[in-house]
């Protein structure tokens, strides 16, 4: 008989899950605006944002599975779909160079080459 391995979850993972904002199961996707089953998505990917701000409340958004997977495969999200508080937070964390490179045409930005 095949046994399923027990997945061990560290205390830090449990704390992070408890502190993360909850997203309704069916909400509006931040990127495509479709009403669908949503999951948490990071505005700035966790791999590009070291430290405690990875799971900051302004870095988390509801996203449908299609948009979340698309972003993981390299699709650029629209800058204009972020609310002004999140736009300001991204600029504080990573600067305008990152916004120009990572998002599709940020409004009011010049090309940084």
Backbone as numpy.savetxt, mean C-alpha at the origin, in Angstrom:
# Nx Ny Nz CAx CAy CAz Cx Cy Cz
-1.00 -41.17 6.62 -1.83 -40.00 6.62 -0.94 -38.76 6.62
-1.28 -37.83 5.74 -0.47 -36.62 5.61 -0.86 -35.61 6.68
0.13 -35.07 7.33 -0.12 -34.07 8.36 0.19 -32.67 7.83
-0.61 -31.75 8.24 -0.36 -30.35 7.86 0.56 -29.74 8.89
1.59 -29.04 8.42 2.50 -28.41 9.38 1.80 -27.28 10.12
2.17 -27.11 11.36 1.61 -26.03 12.17 2.39 -24.76 11.86
1.67 -23.72 11.52 2.32 -22.45 11.21 2.49 -21.67 12.50
3.69 -21.35 12.81 3.97 -20.59 14.01 4.00 -19.10 13.67
3.30 -18.33 14.49 3.22 -16.89 14.29 3.93 -16.21 15.45
4.86 -15.35 15.12 5.63 -14.70 16.18 4.77 -13.65 16.89
5.23 -13.26 18.06 4.54 -12.24 18.85 4.49 -10.92 18.08
5.58 -10.58 17.39 5.63 -9.33 16.63 4.60 -9.35 15.50
4.42 -10.49 14.82 3.43 -10.60 13.76 2.02 -10.44 14.32
1.76 -11.03 15.48 0.44 -10.90 16.10 0.15 -9.45 16.51
1.16 -8.77 17.06 0.99 -7.39 17.46 0.72 -6.50 16.24
1.47 -6.72 15.16 1.29 -5.93 13.94 -0.10 -6.14 13.36
-0.59 -7.38 13.39 -1.93 -7.67 12.87 -3.00 -7.02 13.74
-2.78 -6.98 15.04 -3.76 -6.38 15.95 -3.80 -4.86 15.80
-2.66 -4.24 15.52 -2.58 -2.79 15.41 -2.98 -2.27 14.03
-2.95 -3.13 13.01 -3.26 -2.69 11.65 -4.73 -2.31 11.53
-5.01 -1.23 10.80 -6.41 -0.85 10.62 -7.16 -1.94 9.86
-8.39 -2.15 10.25 -9.20 -3.18 9.60 -9.90 -2.59 8.38
-9.94 -3.38 7.32 -10.61 -2.97 6.09 -11.87 -3.80 5.94
-13.00 -3.17 5.62 -14.20 -3.97 5.39 -13.98 -4.96 4.26
-14.61 -6.12 4.35 -14.41 -7.15 3.34 -14.78 -6.65 1.95
-15.88 -5.92 1.83 -16.26 -5.33 0.56 -16.23 -3.83 0.71
-15.30 -3.19 0.05 -15.16 -1.74 0.10 -14.77 -1.26 -1.30
-14.55 0.02 -1.43 -14.15 0.56 -2.72 -12.62 0.53 -2.82
-12.14 -0.04 -3.93 -10.69 -0.09 -4.17 -10.17 1.33 -4.36
-9.07 1.63 -3.73 -8.49 2.96 -3.82 -7.98 3.28 -5.22
-7.50 2.27 -5.94 -6.86 2.51 -7.24 -7.83 2.48 -8.41
-8.72 1.49 -8.51 -9.62 1.40 -9.66 -11.04 1.84 -9.32
-11.30 2.13 -8.06 -12.60 2.61 -7.55 -13.72 1.60 -7.73
-13.40 0.33 -7.95 -14.42 -0.71 -8.06 -14.82 -1.16 -6.66
-16.09 -1.50 -6.50 -16.55 -2.04 -5.22 -16.36 -3.55 -5.30
-15.42 -4.07 -4.53 -15.06 -5.48 -4.60 -14.50 -5.92 -3.26
-14.16 -7.19 -3.18 -13.48 -7.70 -1.98 -12.11 -7.03 -1.93
-11.78 -6.45 -0.78 -10.54 -5.70 -0.68 -9.58 -6.34 0.30
-8.33 -5.96 0.16 -7.26 -6.38 1.07 -6.38 -5.17 1.31
-5.55 -5.25 2.33 -4.67 -4.14 2.63 -3.58 -4.02 1.58
-3.29 -2.81 1.19 -2.24 -2.53 0.23 -1.37 -1.41 0.81
-0.10 -1.43 0.52 0.81 -0.40 0.99 1.03 0.62 -0.11
0.90 1.89 0.19 1.15 2.95 -0.79 2.62 2.89 -1.20
3.50 2.93 -0.24 4.92 2.70 -0.48 5.19 1.26 -0.08
5.68 0.42 -0.99 5.89 -0.99 -0.63 6.78 -1.14 0.60
6.52 -2.19 1.35 7.27 -2.43 2.58 8.76 -2.57 2.30
9.11 -3.10 1.14 10.52 -3.29 0.82 11.24 -1.96 0.58
10.49 -0.91 0.26 11.10 0.39 -0.01 11.00 1.36 1.15
10.41 0.94 2.25 10.23 1.82 3.40 10.70 1.10 4.66
11.96 1.27 5.02 12.46 0.59 6.22 11.95 1.25 7.50
12.00 0.48 8.57 11.68 1.04 9.88 10.23 0.88 10.28
9.85 1.66 11.26 8.53 1.56 11.89 7.39 2.06 11.00
7.69 2.87 10.00 6.63 3.46 9.18 6.06 2.52 8.13
6.55 1.31 8.07 6.04 0.36 7.06 4.54 0.19 7.13
4.02 0.02 8.33 2.60 -0.21 8.52 1.90 1.01 9.12
2.41 2.18 8.82 1.78 3.43 9.28 0.39 3.53 8.67
-0.55 4.14 9.39 -1.94 4.19 8.91 -2.07 4.94 7.58
-1.18 5.87 7.29 -1.24 6.57 6.00 -0.61 5.76 4.87
0.08 4.69 5.21 0.69 3.85 4.18 -0.21 2.68 3.80
-1.33 2.50 4.47 -2.23 1.38 4.19 -3.52 1.85 3.54
-3.94 1.13 2.50 -5.16 1.46 1.76 -5.91 0.20 1.42
-7.24 0.29 1.23 -7.97 -0.87 0.71 -7.75 -0.97 -0.79
-7.46 -2.17 -1.26 -7.21 -2.40 -2.68 -7.80 -3.74 -3.08
-8.37 -3.81 -4.29 -8.88 -5.09 -4.76 -7.69 -5.98 -5.13
-7.94 -7.26 -5.22 -6.86 -8.21 -5.48 -6.19 -7.93 -6.83
-6.98 -7.58 -7.84 -6.43 -7.34 -9.17 -5.44 -6.17 -9.15
-5.79 -5.07 -8.49 -4.88 -3.92 -8.42 -3.65 -4.21 -7.57
-3.83 -4.93 -6.48 -2.71 -5.25 -5.60 -1.70 -6.14 -6.33
-2.18 -7.14 -7.05 -1.28 -8.02 -7.80 -0.64 -7.26 -8.95
-1.42 -6.38 -9.59 -0.87 -5.58 -10.68 0.25 -4.68 -10.23
0.10 -4.09 -9.06 1.16 -3.23 -8.53 2.40 -4.06 -8.21
2.20 -5.28 -7.74 3.35 -6.14 -7.43 4.11 -6.51 -8.70
3.40 -6.53 -9.84 4.08 -6.90 -11.09 4.59 -5.68 -11.85
4.51 -4.50 -11.25 5.15 -3.33 -11.84 4.24 -2.25 -12.38
2.92 -2.41 -12.30 2.02 -1.35 -12.75 2.14 -0.16 -11.81
2.17 1.03 -12.38 2.28 2.23 -11.55 0.89 2.72 -11.15
0.70 3.05 -9.88 -0.59 3.58 -9.44 -0.72 5.06 -9.81
-1.94 5.55 -9.80 -2.21 6.96 -10.11 -2.01 7.82 -8.88
-1.21 8.85 -9.00 -0.95 9.77 -7.90 -2.22 10.49 -7.48
-3.05 10.84 -8.45 -4.26 11.60 -8.16 -5.30 10.85 -7.36
-5.20 9.53 -7.26 -6.16 8.74 -6.49 -5.86 8.77 -5.00
-4.69 9.26 -4.62 -4.36 9.38 -3.20 -4.94 10.67 -2.65
-5.44 10.63 -1.42 -5.93 11.85 -0.80 -4.74 12.74 -0.43
-4.95 14.05 -0.26 -3.84 14.98 -0.01 -2.97 14.63 1.20
-3.58 14.08 2.27 -2.77 13.70 3.45 -1.77 12.61 3.09
-2.20 11.62 2.32 -1.30 10.54 1.93 -0.24 11.04 0.95
-0.62 11.94 0.05 0.36 12.50 -0.88 1.46 13.23 -0.10
1.07 14.02 0.86 2.04 14.75 1.67 2.92 13.79 2.45
2.34 12.72 2.98 3.10 11.74 3.74 4.13 11.05 2.85
3.74 10.69 1.62 4.68 10.05 0.68 5.82 11.01 0.37
5.51 12.28 0.15 6.55 13.26 -0.14 7.49 13.45 1.05
6.97 13.41 2.28 7.82 13.52 3.46 8.72 12.31 3.60
8.19 11.12 3.32 8.95 9.89 3.52 10.00 9.68 2.43
9.61 9.89 1.17 10.48 9.52 0.05 10.88 10.67 -0.87
10.16 11.78 -0.85 10.51 12.93 -1.67 9.87 12.92 -3.05
9.95 14.06 -3.76 9.32 14.17 -5.08 9.95 13.26 -6.13
11.23 12.95 -5.99 11.87 12.06 -6.96 11.17 10.70 -6.97
10.90 10.16 -5.80 10.21 8.87 -5.69 8.81 8.97 -6.27
8.09 10.05 -5.98 6.73 10.21 -6.48 6.71 10.24 -8.01
7.67 10.91 -8.61 7.74 10.97 -10.08 8.06 9.62 -10.68
8.90 8.87 -10.04 9.32 7.57 -10.58 8.31 6.46 -10.31
7.65 6.48 -9.15 6.84 5.36 -8.73 5.37 5.48 -9.10
4.86 6.71 -9.20 3.45 6.93 -9.52 3.31 7.44 -10.94
2.14 7.23 -11.53 1.86 7.77 -12.86 1.59 9.26 -12.76
2.34 10.02 -13.50 2.23 11.47 -13.63 1.67 12.20 -12.42
2.45 12.41 -11.41 1.97 13.23 -10.31 1.65 14.64 -10.80
0.50 15.14 -10.47 0.07 16.44 -10.91 0.95 17.51 -10.26
1.43 18.44 -11.06 2.23 19.54 -10.52 3.70 19.22 -10.38
4.14 18.07 -10.84 5.55 17.71 -10.75 6.18 17.80 -12.12
7.41 18.21 -12.15 8.18 18.19 -13.38 8.95 16.88 -13.44
9.32 16.48 -14.62 10.09 15.25 -14.78 11.46 15.43 -14.13
11.87 14.46 -13.35 13.16 14.52 -12.67 14.12 13.59 -13.41
15.03 14.15 -14.16 16.01 13.35 -14.91 17.42 13.76 -14.59
